[in-house]
Amino acid sequence: MSSLTDLKTSFQKTEKASLKPLMDIVVQDLEDTNQIILDRMHSDVELIPTLARHLIAAGGKRLRPVLTLALPNCAGTKGTEQKNSQLA
């Protein structure tokens, strides 16, 4: 039976999870999605373009778009990249 210390040591030795393999699959599609955001961020409300640029520069708000872009690859239905980038 493992002690709590053994369990903690085991967790510390485990490699950290990484989204890099997933990001590698969708890198071009994600760049296309960023461009769509930039193209559509124009607004009479000055704060909206500022926030859009900040989100893209910070790399935030990316999990949903990454999953949206990766799923067609995983399901073998890649081929509608433009539509997928718009959905993301």
C-alpha positions as CSV (number, residue, x, y, z in Angstrom):
1,M,0.0,0.0,0.0
2,S,1.4,3.4,-1.0
3,S,1.8,6.1,1.5
4,L,0.8,9.7,0.8
5,T,4.4,10.6,0.5
6,D,4.9,7.9,-2.1
7,L,1.9,9.1,-4.0
8,K,3.2,12.7,-3.9
9,T,6.6,11.6,-5.1
10,S,5.0,9.7,-8.0
11,F,3.0,12.8,-9.1
12,Q,6.1,14.9,-9.0
13,K,8.0,12.5,-11.2
14,T,5.2,12.4,-13.8
15,E,5.7,14.6,-16.8
16,K,3.4,17.6,-17.0
17,A,0.5,17.5,-19.4
18,S,1.0,19.5,-22.6
19,L,-1.2,20.9,-25.2
20,K,1.7,21.2,-27.6
21,P,0.8,18.1,-29.7
22,L,-2.7,19.4,-30.1
23,M,-1.5,22.9,-30.9
24,D,0.9,21.5,-33.6
25,I,-2.2,20.0,-35.4
26,V,-4.1,23.2,-35.5
27,V,-1.4,25.9,-35.8
28,Q,-2.3,27.1,-39.3
29,D,-6.0,26.9,-38.6
30,L,-5.5,28.9,-35.4
31,E,-3.6,31.6,-37.3
32,D,-6.6,31.8,-39.7
33,T,-8.9,32.1,-36.8
34,N,-6.8,34.9,-35.3
35,Q,-7.0,36.7,-38.7
36,I,-10.8,36.4,-38.8
37,I,-10.9,37.9,-35.3
38,L,-8.7,40.8,-36.4
39,D,-10.8,41.3,-39.6
40,R,-14.0,41.5,-37.6
41,M,-12.9,43.5,-34.6
42,H,-13.6,46.9,-36.1
43,S,-16.2,48.7,-34.1
44,D,-17.4,52.3,-33.3
45,V,-16.9,51.3,-29.7
46,E,-13.2,52.0,-29.2
47,L,-12.8,49.4,-26.5
48,I,-13.8,46.4,-28.7
49,P,-10.7,46.5,-31.1
50,T,-8.4,47.1,-28.1
51,L,-9.8,44.1,-26.3
52,A,-9.6,41.9,-29.4
53,R,-6.0,42.8,-30.0
54,H,-5.2,42.2,-26.4
55,L,-6.8,38.7,-26.4
56,I,-4.9,37.7,-29.5
57,A,-1.6,39.1,-28.3
58,A,-2.0,37.4,-24.9
59,G,-2.9,34.1,-26.5
60,G,-5.8,33.8,-24.2
61,K,-9.2,32.3,-24.9
62,R,-7.8,29.5,-27.0
63,L,-9.0,26.2,-25.6
64,R,-12.4,26.3,-27.3
65,P,-11.0,27.3,-30.7
66,V,-8.3,24.7,-30.5
67,L,-10.8,21.9,-29.7
68,T,-13.1,23.2,-32.4
69,L,-10.2,23.1,-34.9
70,A,-8.8,19.8,-33.7
71,L,-11.9,17.7,-33.7
72,P,-12.3,17.5,-37.5
73,N,-8.7,16.2,-37.7
74,C,-9.4,13.6,-35.1
75,A,-12.6,12.5,-36.8
76,G,-11.0,12.3,-40.2
77,T,-13.3,15.0,-41.7
78,K,-10.6,17.7,-42.3
79,G,-11.2,19.5,-45.6
80,T,-13.5,22.4,-44.6
81,E,-10.8,24.4,-42.9
82,Q,-12.2,27.8,-43.7
83,K,-15.5,26.9,-42.1
84,N,-13.8,25.4,-39.1
85,S,-11.7,28.6,-38.6
86,Q,-14.9,30.6,-38.7
87,L,-16.6,28.3,-36.2
88,A,-13.6,28.6,-33.8
